[in-house]
Amino acid sequence: MEERPKIPASNYVPGGIIYWVCIAGCLLCMIGPMVSVIFVKNNVAEPYKVFDLVWKGEKANQIWAEVTPDGKFPGAHFWMKHPFTGDGMAQLGVWLGCLCTLPAALVGAIIFFKDGPRIYTILGLWLAFMIFFSATGIFKMH
């Protein structure tokens, strides 16, 4: 019988990190809307009004104008100021799903620094750098 090749740590360790952080983000994305609907007053935007306006086909600016106290979008990282609201939890879940590659890229770069081609270390660190600054809102797309 042929023996299976050993999977390198640079493959399965970052993959496991991505998997579990993504699962945590998915759970928050499931719990957040439930919290929004159960505790309607504990939200950045009133969920029933948001659903109504979305189903009517309103534009995003119009929806934010009607559902937030300030009358405008509260910002891409409003979950940082409202982590225990339903919509804050849901946004945190999406953020985690997008951010899951950051720890994986860092761990992968460390593994490649010890055992692999240096170019992979440099690329992993560059990827982690770009993800970090994008996830924190320092780099923004307009």
ZIQUIGI-V458622 format. One record per backbone hydrogen bond with DSSP energy under -0.5 kcal/mol. NH is the residue of the N-H (numbers start at 1). CO is the residue of the C=O. Records with the same first field share a line. If there is no record, write none. Layout:
BEGIN
NH = CO + CO
END
This chain:
BEGIN
11 = 8
12 = 8
13 = 9
14 = 9
15 = 11
16 = 12
17 = 13
18 = 14
19 = 15
20 = 16
21 = 17
22 = 18
23 = 19
24 = 20
25 = 21
26 = 22
27 = 23
28 = 24
29 = 25
30 = 26
31 = 27
32 = 28
33 = 29
34 = 30
35 = 31
36 = 32
37 = 33
38 = 34
39 = 35
40 = 38
42 = 39
43 = 41
46 = 67
50 = 46
51 = 47
52 = 48
53 = 49
54 = 50
55 = 51
56 = 52
57 = 53 + 54
58 = 53
63 = 59
64 = 60
65 = 61
66 = 62
67 = 63
68 = 64
71 = 68
78 = 75
80 = 77
81 = 78
82 = 78
85 = 82
86 = 42
89 = 85
90 = 86
91 = 87
92 = 88
93 = 89
94 = 90
95 = 91
96 = 92
97 = 93
98 = 94
99 = 95
100 = 96
101 = 98
102 = 99
103 = 99
104 = 100
105 = 101
106 = 102
107 = 103
108 = 104
109 = 105
110 = 106
111 = 107
112 = 108
113 = 109
114 = 110
115 = 111
116 = 112
120 = 117
121 = 117
122 = 118
123 = 119
124 = 120
125 = 121
126 = 122
127 = 123
128 = 124
129 = 125
130 = 126
131 = 127
132 = 128
133 = 129
134 = 130
135 = 131
136 = 132
137 = 134
138 = 133
139 = 133
140 = 138
END
